[in-house]
């Protein structure tokens, strides 16, 4: 049994398990608001037709309307409950995509997989201020493997209990700017999450891709270093976990036993 994971940059990854393909938080354009893609090719059109796309929360680098509009007509789009009410553009996309809302503790079938929503410790508002809110999620994909995609989150006490036993973890280890705010994992806290989750394998995501326009020279370490720092901290805090630091567009096949 095996699972194929391809990291396309930022929080966008393809997970293929049991013949079913899932795309996480699609960001398929070179520009996202004030952010510019500085590393890695864009995901090619062949990526735009998954069996399902998962959106974890309302922030524009995860729920990016121009990217979602590129998905193949009829694609199943899974979003936090309340997202269409909070983001008018999603309601317009409902004319061409199958949008399903989900809340923590709920699940739905996607091909041969079951997709289960779990909590995340992250701001669920569309904008930094205002009432447009939907709870931020992570997802556990249950097929031949149990793959946890955390979206954006910080450590929280019940993380391992909420996800349950997992074989693989895709964890955010950085961000898109010089400072990482509340509700995010940095490289060390992501390694602490590994120690709690105890998966067999892990892939770091959400770093080294987008950066604010005109700020390339501001704290470049925060752009380049999180992946390597995660590998180093994981070796210290969770040595039993095999970490795969992928380049943009690179894939890994992870064997699953038991």
Residue, then its C-alpha position, 0 to 999 in steps of 0.5 A: x500500500x502506498x500514498x503519493x504526495x506532490x507539493x506544489x508550493x505554499x499549502x497546495x499539495x496533491x494527495x493520491x490514495x486508493x486511486x482517488x486524488x485530492x488537492x489541498x488549498x489550491x493556489x494556482x496563480x502567480x499573484x495572490x493579493x499582495x503576495x508574489x510567487x518567488x519560487x517554483x513553477x505553478x501547478x500545471x493544468x493537469x492538477x486542476x481536475x482532482x476528485x476533490x479540492x479541500x479548503x481549510x479556511x477563509x484566508x485568501x491564500x487558502x480560499x483563493x477565488x481565482x484559483x478555485x475558478x480554474x478547477x475543472x467543472x463539476x469538481x467537488x469543493x469541500x469548504x468549512x461550514x458557513x464559507x459560502x455565506x461569508x464569501x460571496x464569490x463562493x456562491x457564484x462558483x457554485x454554478x460550476x463546482x459541487x460545493x459541500x460544507x463541513x464542520x469539525x467531526x463530520x466526514x464525507x466520502x470522496x471516491x475510495x476515501x473518507x474525508x474527515x474534518x478536524x479542528x484547527x487553532x487559527x483565525x477563521x475570518x475572511x479579513x483580519x477584522x469583521x464578522x465574516x467567519x467560518x471555523x478553520x479546519x484540518x482534514x484527515x484523509x482515510x484510505x489505504x493510509x490516514x493522512x492529516x493535512x493541517x491547513x493553518x494551525x497552531x499547536x492545541x492540546x487536543x490535536x492528537x486526540x482530534x486527528x486520531x492515529x495518522x500515518x502521514x502528516x502534511x504540516x505548515x512550518x512557515x508563512x508568507x511574510x517576515x513575521x509569523x503571527x498567532x495561529x501558525x506553526x513555525x518549524x519547531x512547533x511543527x516538530x512538536x506536533x510530530x512528537x504528539x501525532x507520531x506518524x510514520x512520515x511527514x511533509x513540510x508545507x506552507x513556506x518558501x513560495x509566496x512573499x509580499x511584493x517589494x519585501x524580498x530583502x526583508x528577513x529572507x531567512x523566514x522565506x528560505x529556512x523553515x523546511x530545513x529547520x523543520x527537518x533539524x527540529x524533527x530529528x531532535x523531537x520526533x526521531x521516529x518520523x521520516x521527514x520528506x522535504x520536497x522541492x516545488x513540484x516534487x513527489x514522494x511515494x510513501x509506503x504504508x504498512x498495517 
